[in-house]
Amino acid sequence: MKKHNFNAGPSILPREVIEKTAEAVLDFNGSGLSVLEISHRAKDFQPVVDEAVALFKELLNIPEGYSVVFLGGGASLQFCMVPYNLLEKKAAYLNTGTWSKKAMKEAKGFGEVIEVASSADANFNYIPKDYVIPTDADYFHITSNNTIFGTEILKDIDSPRPVIADMSSDIFSRTIDVSKYGLIYGGAQKNLAPAGLAFAIVKNELLGKVSRYIPTMLNYQTHIDNGSMFNTPPVLPIYSALQTLRWLKGIGGVPEMEKRNIAKAELLYNEIDRNKLFVGTAAKEDRSRMNVCFVMNEEYKDLEPDFLKFATERGMVGIKGHRSVGGFRASIYNAMDISSVQALIDCMQEFEKLH
Protein backbone atom coordinates (compact mmCIF):
# COMPACT_ATOMS: atom_id res chain seq x y z
CA MET A 1 0.00 0.00 0.00
CA LYS A 2 1.31 3.43 -0.93
CA LYS A 3 1.97 5.78 1.96
CA HIS A 4 1.02 9.44 1.62
CA ASN A 5 3.22 11.57 3.87
CA PHE A 6 1.27 14.49 5.37
CA ASN A 7 3.69 14.97 8.29
CA ALA A 8 4.21 18.56 9.38
CA GLY A 9 7.98 18.23 9.74
CA PRO A 10 10.34 16.58 9.26
CA SER A 11 8.28 15.98 6.20
CA ILE A 12 8.05 14.81 2.62
CA LEU A 13 10.94 15.26 0.22
CA PRO A 14 10.95 14.61 -3.54
CA ARG A 15 11.61 10.94 -4.20
CA GLU A 16 14.54 11.68 -6.49
CA VAL A 17 16.14 13.80 -3.76
CA ILE A 18 15.92 10.89 -1.32
CA GLU A 19 17.36 8.49 -3.89
CA LYS A 20 20.26 10.76 -4.85
CA THR A 21 21.03 11.42 -1.21
CA ALA A 22 20.98 7.69 -0.52
CA GLU A 23 23.43 7.15 -3.39
CA ALA A 24 25.77 9.74 -1.93
CA VAL A 25 25.55 8.08 1.47
CA LEU A 26 27.03 4.99 -0.17
CA ASP A 27 29.43 6.77 -2.53
CA PHE A 28 29.79 10.53 -2.81
CA ASN A 29 30.66 11.76 -6.28
CA GLY A 30 32.57 8.59 -7.19
CA SER A 31 35.04 9.18 -4.37
CA GLY A 32 34.59 5.77 -2.79
CA LEU A 33 33.63 7.57 0.44
CA SER A 34 30.22 8.30 1.94
CA VAL A 35 28.96 11.88 2.14
CA LEU A 36 28.60 11.05 5.83
CA GLU A 37 32.35 10.72 6.26
CA ILE A 38 33.95 13.21 3.89
CA SER A 39 35.54 16.41 5.14
CA HIS A 40 33.41 19.51 4.71
CA ARG A 41 36.59 21.12 3.37
CA ALA A 42 37.15 18.42 0.76
CA LYS A 43 37.56 19.83 -2.74
CA ASP A 44 34.54 17.82 -3.90
CA PHE A 45 32.22 19.30 -1.26
CA GLN A 46 32.87 23.01 -1.70
CA PRO A 47 31.10 22.96 -5.10
CA VAL A 48 28.02 21.53 -3.34
CA VAL A 49 27.80 24.57 -1.07
CA ASP A 50 28.60 26.98 -3.90
CA GLU A 51 25.92 25.56 -6.19
CA ALA A 52 23.33 25.46 -3.41
CA VAL A 53 23.93 29.15 -2.66
CA ALA A 54 23.83 30.01 -6.38
CA LEU A 55 20.51 28.17 -6.81
CA PHE A 56 19.04 29.92 -3.76
CA LYS A 57 19.87 33.24 -5.39
CA GLU A 58 18.64 32.18 -8.81
CA LEU A 59 15.36 30.56 -7.75
CA LEU A 60 14.38 33.37 -5.37
CA ASN A 61 15.80 36.11 -7.61
CA ILE A 62 17.81 37.43 -4.66
CA PRO A 63 19.21 40.90 -5.47
CA GLU A 64 22.75 42.11 -4.94
CA GLY A 65 23.65 43.01 -1.37
CA TYR A 66 22.27 39.83 0.20
CA SER A 67 24.17 36.78 1.47
CA VAL A 68 22.92 33.20 1.83
CA VAL A 69 24.33 31.09 4.66
CA PHE A 70 23.70 27.56 5.93
CA LEU A 71 23.65 27.11 9.69
CA GLY A 72 22.99 24.53 12.39
CA GLY A 73 20.45 24.87 15.17
CA GLY A 74 17.27 25.11 13.13
CA ALA A 75 14.91 28.07 13.13
CA SER A 76 14.75 27.99 16.93
CA LEU A 77 18.34 29.22 17.14
CA GLN A 78 17.43 31.98 14.69
CA PHE A 79 14.89 33.24 17.23
CA CYS A 80 17.95 34.20 19.26
CA MET A 81 20.38 35.10 16.46
CA VAL A 82 18.04 37.65 14.88
CA PRO A 83 17.77 39.93 17.94
CA TYR A 84 21.40 39.27 18.91
CA ASN A 85 22.49 40.72 15.56
CA LEU A 86 19.76 43.27 14.82
CA LEU A 87 17.99 44.47 17.98
CA GLU A 88 19.61 47.56 19.45
CA LYS A 89 16.64 49.16 21.23
CA LYS A 90 13.23 48.03 20.01
CA ALA A 91 11.76 45.33 17.78
CA ALA A 92 8.19 44.81 16.54
CA TYR A 93 6.61 41.35 16.24
CA LEU A 94 3.38 40.11 14.70
CA ASN A 95 2.03 37.33 16.91
CA THR A 96 0.33 34.68 14.78
CA GLY A 97 0.97 31.56 16.82
CA THR A 98 3.34 29.28 18.65
CA TRP A 99 6.50 30.05 16.65
CA SER A 100 5.89 33.81 16.75
CA LYS A 101 5.56 33.61 20.53
CA LYS A 102 8.79 31.64 20.83
CA ALA A 103 10.61 34.20 18.68
CA MET A 104 9.24 37.06 20.78
CA LYS A 105 10.30 35.37 24.00
CA GLU A 106 13.92 35.19 22.83
CA ALA A 107 13.95 38.79 21.59
CA LYS A 108 12.86 40.12 24.98
CA GLY A 109 16.30 39.28 26.29
CA PHE A 110 17.90 41.87 24.00
CA GLY A 111 15.64 44.89 24.08
CA GLU A 112 12.10 46.20 24.05
CA VAL A 113 9.65 44.01 22.11
CA ILE A 114 6.41 45.49 20.78
CA GLU A 115 3.59 43.10 19.84
CA VAL A 116 1.96 45.07 17.04
CA ALA A 117 -1.00 42.69 16.79
CA SER A 118 -2.08 39.20 17.79
CA SER A 119 -4.69 36.66 16.75
CA ALA A 120 -4.55 34.85 20.09
CA ASP A 121 -8.14 35.95 20.79
CA ALA A 122 -9.36 33.39 18.23
CA ASN A 123 -6.74 30.67 18.81
CA PHE A 124 -4.65 32.14 15.99
CA ASN A 125 -7.11 31.17 13.28
CA TYR A 126 -6.54 34.39 11.29
CA ILE A 127 -3.79 36.83 10.35
CA PRO A 128 -4.19 40.23 12.06
CA LYS A 129 -4.86 43.22 9.80
CA ASP A 130 -4.71 47.01 10.18
CA TYR A 131 -1.83 47.12 12.63
CA VAL A 132 0.79 49.86 12.85
CA ILE A 133 4.50 49.06 12.61
CA PRO A 134 6.52 51.43 14.83
CA THR A 135 8.79 53.56 12.67
CA ASP A 136 11.44 53.55 15.39
CA ALA A 137 11.67 49.75 15.56
CA ASP A 138 14.94 48.14 14.50
CA TYR A 139 12.93 45.56 12.55
CA PHE A 140 9.49 43.99 12.12
CA HIS A 141 9.31 40.19 12.54
CA ILE A 142 6.71 37.89 11.00
CA THR A 143 6.15 34.14 10.77
CA SER A 144 4.89 33.84 7.21
CA ASN A 145 3.27 30.41 7.58
CA ASN A 146 1.87 28.98 10.78
CA THR A 147 2.17 25.20 10.67
CA ILE A 148 0.11 24.53 13.78
CA PHE A 149 -2.86 26.79 13.09
CA GLY A 150 -2.93 26.65 9.28
CA THR A 151 -2.70 30.35 8.43
CA GLU A 152 -0.32 32.04 6.01
CA ILE A 153 0.73 35.53 4.95
CA LEU A 154 0.58 35.19 1.17
CA LYS A 155 1.66 38.71 0.18
CA ASP A 156 4.90 40.55 0.85
CA ILE A 157 4.43 43.27 3.44
CA ASP A 158 5.22 46.91 2.78
CA SER A 159 6.95 48.03 5.95
CA PRO A 160 8.73 51.22 7.07
CA ARG A 161 11.25 49.01 8.87
CA PRO A 162 13.20 45.93 7.72
CA VAL A 163 10.97 42.85 7.62
CA ILE A 164 12.44 39.72 9.21
CA ALA A 165 10.57 36.58 8.14
CA ASP A 166 10.58 33.07 9.49
CA MET A 167 9.83 31.12 6.30
CA SER A 168 10.61 27.69 7.65
CA SER A 169 7.50 26.10 6.18
CA ASP A 170 6.78 28.05 3.00
CA ILE A 171 10.17 28.91 1.50
CA PHE A 172 10.20 28.24 -2.27
CA SER A 173 6.44 27.62 -2.21
CA ARG A 174 5.49 30.97 -3.76
CA THR A 175 7.07 33.91 -5.49
CA ILE A 176 8.42 36.56 -3.11
CA ASP A 177 10.16 39.91 -3.55
CA VAL A 178 13.28 39.39 -1.47
CA SER A 179 14.11 43.11 -1.66
CA LYS A 180 11.19 43.74 0.72
CA TYR A 181 12.91 41.71 3.44
CA GLY A 182 15.88 42.45 5.65
CA LEU A 183 16.39 38.81 6.60
CA ILE A 184 14.62 35.56 5.74
CA TYR A 185 15.40 32.44 7.74
CA GLY A 186 14.07 28.97 8.31
CA GLY A 187 14.60 25.38 9.24
CA ALA A 188 15.09 23.13 6.23
CA GLN A 189 12.92 20.19 7.24
CA LYS A 190 9.71 21.23 5.46
CA ASN A 191 10.54 22.22 1.89
CA LEU A 192 14.28 21.88 1.52
CA ALA A 193 16.19 19.10 3.28
CA PRO A 194 16.29 16.72 6.25
CA ALA A 195 16.31 18.15 9.77
CA GLY A 196 19.54 19.63 11.10
CA LEU A 197 19.97 22.58 8.74
CA ALA A 198 18.85 26.19 8.79
CA PHE A 199 19.25 28.85 6.13
CA ALA A 200 19.44 32.62 6.35
CA ILE A 201 19.16 35.18 3.57
CA VAL A 202 20.69 38.32 5.03
CA LYS A 203 20.73 41.89 3.76
CA ASN A 204 24.35 42.73 4.41
CA GLU A 205 23.85 46.39 5.27
CA LEU A 206 21.78 45.52 8.35
CA LEU A 207 24.72 43.89 10.10
CA GLY A 208 27.28 45.56 12.35
CA LYS A 209 24.82 48.09 13.79
CA VAL A 210 24.32 46.79 17.34
CA SER A 211 26.60 47.92 20.15
CA ARG A 212 26.72 44.60 22.05
CA TYR A 213 29.33 41.91 21.66
CA ILE A 214 28.00 39.04 19.57
CA PRO A 215 29.52 35.60 20.23
CA THR A 216 31.43 34.42 17.18
CA MET A 217 29.15 31.50 16.34
CA LEU A 218 26.01 33.63 16.72
CA ASN A 219 27.26 36.42 14.46
CA TYR A 220 25.86 36.25 10.92
CA GLN A 221 28.96 38.04 9.66
CA THR A 222 31.11 35.13 10.82
CA HIS A 223 29.23 32.72 8.59
CA ILE A 224 29.06 35.13 5.66
CA ASP A 225 32.80 35.77 5.80
CA ASN A 226 33.54 32.05 5.95
CA GLY A 227 31.04 30.87 3.35
CA SER A 228 29.10 28.76 5.89
CA MET A 229 32.35 26.94 6.69
CA PHE A 230 33.47 28.60 9.92
CA ASN A 231 32.72 25.35 11.71
CA THR A 232 31.69 21.95 10.40
CA PRO A 233 28.32 22.48 8.73
CA PRO A 234 25.59 19.83 8.48
CA VAL A 235 27.06 18.20 5.39
CA LEU A 236 24.35 15.66 4.58
CA PRO A 237 21.39 18.09 4.79
CA ILE A 238 23.27 20.61 2.62
CA TYR A 239 23.82 17.91 0.02
CA SER A 240 20.10 17.03 0.15
CA ALA A 241 19.19 20.71 -0.09
CA LEU A 242 21.21 20.96 -3.29
CA GLN A 243 19.29 18.02 -4.77
CA THR A 244 15.98 19.69 -3.82
CA LEU A 245 17.05 22.97 -5.40
CA ARG A 246 18.04 21.15 -8.59
CA TRP A 247 14.68 19.37 -8.58
CA LEU A 248 12.86 22.66 -8.10
CA LYS A 249 14.72 24.29 -10.98
CA GLY A 250 14.02 21.26 -13.14
CA ILE A 251 10.24 21.48 -12.74
CA GLY A 252 10.17 25.17 -13.66
CA GLY A 253 11.23 26.97 -10.50
CA VAL A 254 9.18 28.82 -7.91
CA PRO A 255 6.44 30.11 -10.29
CA GLU A 256 5.61 26.53 -11.33
CA MET A 257 5.78 25.39 -7.70
CA GLU A 258 3.34 28.12 -6.71
CA LYS A 259 0.88 27.02 -9.41
CA ARG A 260 1.03 23.45 -8.13
CA ASN A 261 0.61 24.53 -4.52
CA ILE A 262 -2.43 26.67 -5.34
CA ALA A 263 -4.02 23.75 -7.18
CA LYS A 264 -3.37 21.31 -4.32
CA ALA A 265 -4.67 23.66 -1.66
CA GLU A 266 -7.79 24.61 -3.62
CA LEU A 267 -8.61 20.96 -4.25
CA LEU A 268 -8.44 20.05 -0.57
CA TYR A 269 -10.14 23.16 0.79
CA ASN A 270 -12.98 22.76 -1.72
CA GLU A 271 -13.59 19.25 -0.39
CA ILE A 272 -13.50 20.44 3.23
CA ASP A 273 -16.07 23.12 2.39
CA ARG A 274 -18.26 20.68 0.45
CA ASN A 275 -18.13 17.69 2.80
CA LYS A 276 -20.78 17.91 5.54
CA LEU A 277 -18.56 16.01 8.00
CA PHE A 278 -15.67 18.49 8.05
CA VAL A 279 -15.00 22.17 8.63
CA GLY A 280 -11.83 24.23 8.20
CA THR A 281 -10.37 25.96 11.26
CA ALA A 282 -8.61 28.95 9.64
CA ALA A 283 -10.27 32.09 8.29
CA LYS A 284 -10.81 31.52 4.57
CA GLU A 285 -8.85 34.58 3.49
CA ASP A 286 -5.83 33.46 5.54
CA ARG A 287 -5.78 29.74 4.80
CA SER A 288 -2.34 28.22 4.45
CA ARG A 289 -1.35 26.46 1.25
CA MET A 290 1.15 24.39 3.22
CA ASN A 291 -0.78 23.18 6.29
CA VAL A 292 -4.47 22.49 5.88
CA CYS A 293 -6.17 22.28 9.28
CA PHE A 294 -9.70 20.95 9.68
CA VAL A 295 -11.94 19.27 12.26
CA MET A 296 -15.19 17.37 12.29
CA ASN A 297 -18.36 19.45 12.23
CA GLU A 298 -19.72 19.73 15.76
CA GLU A 299 -22.50 17.20 15.22
CA TYR A 300 -19.96 14.60 14.06
CA LYS A 301 -17.26 15.40 16.59
CA ASP A 302 -17.28 11.91 18.08
CA LEU A 303 -16.23 10.49 14.69
CA GLU A 304 -12.77 12.12 14.71
CA PRO A 305 -10.94 9.06 16.13
CA ASP A 306 -12.77 6.86 13.65
CA PHE A 307 -11.76 8.98 10.67
CA LEU A 308 -8.14 9.12 11.83
CA LYS A 309 -8.09 5.31 12.00
CA PHE A 310 -9.95 5.00 8.68
CA ALA A 311 -7.52 7.31 6.84
CA THR A 312 -4.42 5.84 8.46
CA GLU A 313 -5.46 2.34 7.37
CA ARG A 314 -5.60 3.68 3.80
CA GLY A 315 -2.06 5.04 3.83
CA MET A 316 -2.58 8.60 5.06
CA VAL A 317 0.35 9.34 7.37
CA GLY A 318 0.67 12.22 9.83
CA ILE A 319 -2.78 13.79 9.49
CA LYS A 320 -3.54 14.07 13.20
CA GLY A 321 -3.94 17.73 14.12
CA HIS A 322 -1.71 19.50 16.61
CA ARG A 323 -3.08 19.41 20.15
CA SER A 324 -3.54 23.22 20.04
CA VAL A 325 -6.18 22.82 17.32
CA GLY A 326 -7.24 19.18 17.39
CA GLY A 327 -8.82 17.40 14.48
CA PHE A 328 -6.63 16.95 11.43
CA ARG A 329 -3.76 18.63 9.65
CA ALA A 330 -2.65 17.78 6.14
CA SER A 331 0.76 19.26 5.39
CA ILE A 332 0.98 19.53 1.62
CA TYR A 333 4.47 20.91 1.13
CA ASN A 334 6.24 21.38 -2.20
CA ALA A 335 7.24 17.75 -2.64
CA MET A 336 3.71 16.40 -2.24
CA ASP A 337 2.09 15.39 -5.49
CA ILE A 338 -1.52 16.33 -6.14
CA SER A 339 -2.34 12.62 -6.39
CA SER A 340 -1.71 12.27 -2.64
CA VAL A 341 -4.09 15.16 -1.96
CA GLN A 342 -6.68 13.38 -4.10
CA ALA A 343 -6.11 10.17 -2.14
CA LEU A 344 -6.95 12.01 1.09
CA ILE A 345 -10.04 13.50 -0.54
CA ASP A 346 -11.11 10.02 -1.64
CA CYS A 347 -10.85 8.92 2.00
CA MET A 348 -12.97 11.86 3.14
CA GLN A 349 -15.64 11.11 0.56
CA GLU A 350 -15.68 7.40 1.32
CA PHE A 351 -16.00 8.13 5.04
CA GLU A 352 -18.82 10.57 4.30
CA LYS A 353 -20.78 7.87 2.49
CA LEU A 354 -20.43 5.59 5.50
CA HIS A 355 -21.76 8.22 7.90
C-alpha positions in Angstrom: 0.0 0.0 0.0 1.3 3.4 -0.9 2.0 5.8 2.0 1.0 9.4 1.6 3.2 11.6 3.9 1.3 14.5 5.4 3.7 15.0 8.3 4.2 18.6 9.4 8.0 18.2 9.7 10.3 16.6 9.3 8.3 16.0 6.2 8.0 14.8 2.6 10.9 15.3 0.2 11.0 14.6 -3.5 11.6 10.9 -4.2 14.5 11.7 -6.5 16.1 13.8 -3.8 15.9 10.9 -1.3 17.4 8.5 -3.9 20.3 10.8 -4.9 21.0 11.4 -1.2 21.0 7.7 -0.5 23.4 7.1 -3.4 25.8 9.7 -1.9 25.5 8.1 1.5 27.0 5.0 -0.2 29.4 6.8 -2.5 29.8 10.5 -2.8 30.7 11.8 -6.3 32.6 8.6 -7.2 35.0 9.2 -4.4 34.6 5.8 -2.8 33.6 7.6 0.4 30.2 8.3 1.9 29.0 11.9 2.1 28.6 11.0 5.8 32.3 10.7 6.3 33.9 13.2 3.9 35.5 16.4 5.1 33.4 19.5 4.7 36.6 21.1 3.4 37.2 18.4 0.8 37.6 19.8 -2.7 34.5 17.8 -3.9 32.2 19.3 -1.3 32.9 23.0 -1.7 31.1 23.0 -5.1 28.0 21.5 -3.3 27.8 24.6 -1.1 28.6 27.0 -3.9 25.9 25.6 -6.2 23.3 25.5 -3.4 23.9 29.2 -2.7 23.8 30.0 -6.4 20.5 28.2 -6.8 19.0 29.9 -3.8 19.9 33.2 -5.4 18.6 32.2 -8.8 15.4 30.6 -7.7 14.4 33.4 -5.4 15.8 36.1 -7.6 17.8 37.4 -4.7 19.2 40.9 -5.5 22.8 42.1 -4.9 23.6 43.0 -1.4 22.3 39.8 0.2 24.2 36.8 1.5 22.9 33.2 1.8 24.3 31.1 4.7 23.7 27.6 5.9 23.7 27.1 9.7 23.0 24.5 12.4 20.4 24.9 15.2 17.3 25.1 13.1 14.9 28.1 13.1 14.8 28.0 16.9 18.3 29.2 17.1 17.4 32.0 14.7 14.9 33.2 17.2 18.0 34.2 19.3 20.4 35.1 16.5 18.0 37.6 14.9 17.8 39.9 17.9 21.4 39.3 18.9 22.5 40.7 15.6 19.8 43.3 14.8 18.0 44.5 18.0 19.6 47.6 19.5 16.6 49.2 21.2 13.2 48.0 20.0 11.8 45.3 17.8 8.2 44.8 16.5 6.6 41.4 16.2 3.4 40.1 14.7 2.0 37.3 16.9 0.3 34.7 14.8 1.0 31.6 16.8 3.3 29.3 18.6 6.5 30.1 16.7 5.9 33.8 16.8 5.6 33.6 20.5 8.8 31.6 20.8 10.6 34.2 18.7 9.2 37.1 20.8 10.3 35.4 24.0 13.9 35.2 22.8 13.9 38.8 21.6 12.9 40.1 25.0 16.3 39.3 26.3 17.9 41.9 24.0 15.6 44.9 24.1 12.1 46.2 24.1 9.7 44.0 22.1 6.4 45.5 20.8 3.6 43.1 19.8 2.0 45.1 17.0 -1.0 42.7 16.8 -2.1 39.2 17.8 -4.7 36.7 16.7 -4.5 34.9 20.1 -8.1 36.0 20.8 -9.4 33.4 18.2 -6.7 30.7 18.8 -4.6 32.1 16.0 -7.1 31.2 13.3 -6.5 34.4 11.3 -3.8 36.8 10.3 -4.2 40.2 12.1 -4.9 43.2 9.8 -4.7 47.0 10.2 -1.8 47.1 12.6 0.8 49.9 12.8 4.5 49.1 12.6 6.5 51.4 14.8 8.8 53.6 12.7 11.4 53.6 15.4 11.7 49.7 15.6 14.9 48.1 14.5 12.9 45.6 12.6 9.5 44.0 12.1 9.3 40.2 12.5 6.7 37.9 11.0 6.2 34.1 10.8 4.9 33.8 7.2 3.3 30.4 7.6 1.9 29.0 10.8 2.2 25.2 10.7 0.1 24.5 13.8 -2.9 26.8 13.1 -2.9 26.6 9.3 -2.7 30.3 8.4 -0.3 32.0 6.0 0.7 35.5 5.0 0.6 35.2 1.2 1.7 38.7 0.2 4.9 40.6 0.9 4.4 43.3 3.4 5.2 46.9 2.8 7.0 48.0 5.9 8.7 51.2 7.1 11.2 49.0 8.9 13.2 45.9 7.7 11.0 42.8 7.6 12.4 39.7 9.2 10.6 36.6 8.1 10.6 33.1 9.5 9.8 31.1 6.3 10.6 27.7 7.6 7.5 26.1 6.2 6.8 28.0 3.0 10.2 28.9 1.5 10.2 28.2 -2.3 6.4 27.6 -2.2 5.5 31.0 -3.8 7.1 33.9 -5.5 8.4 36.6 -3.1 10.2 39.9 -3.5 13.3 39.4 -1.5 14.1 43.1 -1.7 11.2 43.7 0.7 12.9 41.7 3.4 15.9 42.5 5.6 16.4 38.8 6.6 14.6 35.6 5.7 15.4 32.4 7.7 14.1 29.0 8.3 14.6 25.4 9.2 15.1 23.1 6.2 12.9 20.2 7.2 9.7 21.2 5.5 10.5 22.2 1.9 14.3 21.9 1.5 16.2 19.1 3.3 16.3 16.7 6.2 16.3 18.2 9.8 19.5 19.6 11.1 20.0 22.6 8.7 18.9 26.2 8.8 19.2 28.8 6.1 19.4 32.6 6.3 19.2 35.2 3.6 20.7 38.3 5.0 20.7 41.9 3.8 24.3 42.7 4.4 23.8 46.4 5.3 21.8 45.5 8.3 24.7 43.9 10.1 27.3 45.6 12.3 24.8 48.1 13.8 24.3 46.8 17.3 26.6 47.9 20.1 26.7 44.6 22.0 29.3 41.9 21.7 28.0 39.0 19.6 29.5 35.6 20.2 31.4 34.4 17.2 29.2 31.5 16.3 26.0 33.6 16.7 27.3 36.4 14.5 25.9 36.3 10.9 29.0 38.0 9.7 31.1 35.1 10.8 29.2 32.7 8.6 29.1 35.1 5.7 32.8 35.8 5.8 33.5 32.1 6.0 31.0 30.9 3.4 29.1 28.8 5.9 32.4 26.9 6.7 33.5 28.6 9.9 32.7 25.4 11.7 31.7 21.9 10.4 28.3 22.5 8.7 25.6 19.8 8.5 27.1 18.2 5.4 24.3 15.7 4.6 21.4 18.1 4.8 23.3 20.6 2.6 23.8 17.9 0.0 20.1 17.0 0.2 19.2 20.7 -0.1 21.2 21.0 -3.3 19.3 18.0 -4.8 16.0 19.7 -3.8 17.0 23.0 -5.4 18.0 21.1 -8.6 14.7 19.4 -8.6 12.9 22.7 -8.1 14.7 24.3 -11.0 14.0 21.3 -13.1 10.2 21.5 -12.7 10.2 25.2 -13.7 11.2 27.0 -10.5 9.2 28.8 -7.9 6.4 30.1 -10.3 5.6 26.5 -11.3 5.8 25.4 -7.7 3.3 28.1 -6.7 0.9 27.0 -9.4 1.0 23.4 -8.1 0.6 24.5 -4.5 -2.4 26.7 -5.3 -4.0 23.7 -7.2 -3.4 21.3 -4.3 -4.7 23.7 -1.7 -7.8 24.6 -3.6 -8.6 21.0 -4.2 -8.4 20.0 -0.6 -10.1 23.2 0.8 -13.0 22.8 -1.7 -13.6 19.2 -0.4 -13.5 20.4 3.2 -16.1 23.1 2.4 -18.3 20.7 0.4 -18.1 17.7 2.8 -20.8 17.9 5.5 -18.6 16.0 8.0 -15.7 18.5 8.0 -15.0 22.2 8.6 -11.8 24.2 8.2 -10.4 26.0 11.3 -8.6 28.9 9.6 -10.3 32.1 8.3 -10.8 31.5 4.6 -8.8 34.6 3.5 -5.8 33.5 5.5 -5.8 29.7 4.8 -2.3 28.2 4.5 -1.3 26.5 1.2 1.1 24.4 3.2 -0.8 23.2 6.3 -4.5 22.5 5.9 -6.2 22.3 9.3 -9.7 20.9 9.7 -11.9 19.3 12.3 -15.2 17.4 12.3 -18.4 19.5 12.2 -19.7 19.7 15.8 -22.5 17.2 15.2 -20.0 14.6 14.1 -17.3 15.4 16.6 -17.3 11.9 18.1 -16.2 10.5 14.7 -12.8 12.1 14.7 -10.9 9.1 16.1 -12.8 6.9 13.6 -11.8 9.0 10.7 -8.1 9.1 11.8 -8.1 5.3 12.0 -10.0 5.0 8.7 -7.5 7.3 6.8 -4.4 5.8 8.5 -5.5 2.3 7.4 -5.6 3.7 3.8 -2.1 5.0 3.8 -2.6 8.6 5.1 0.4 9.3 7.4 0.7 12.2 9.8 -2.8 13.8 9.5 -3.5 14.1 13.2 -3.9 17.7 14.1 -1.7 19.5 16.6 -3.1 19.4 20.2 -3.5 23.2 20.0 -6.2 22.8 17.3 -7.2 19.2 17.4 -8.8 17.4 14.5 -6.6 17.0 11.4 -3.8 18.6 9.6 -2.7 17.8 6.1 0.8 19.3 5.4 1.0 19.5 1.6 4.5 20.9 1.1 6.2 21.4 -2.2 7.2 17.7 -2.6 3.7 16.4 -2.2 2.1 15.4 -5.5 -1.5 16.3 -6.1 -2.3 12.6 -6.4 -1.7 12.3 -2.6 -4.1 15.2 -2.0 -6.7 13.4 -4.1 -6.1 10.2 -2.1 -7.0 12.0 1.1 -10.0 13.5 -0.5 -11.1 10.0 -1.6 -10.9 8.9 2.0 -13.0 11.9 3.1 -15.6 11.1 0.6 -15.7 7.4 1.3 -16.0 8.1 5.0 -18.8 10.6 4.3 -20.8 7.9 2.5 -20.4 5.6 5.5 -21.8 8.2 7.9 
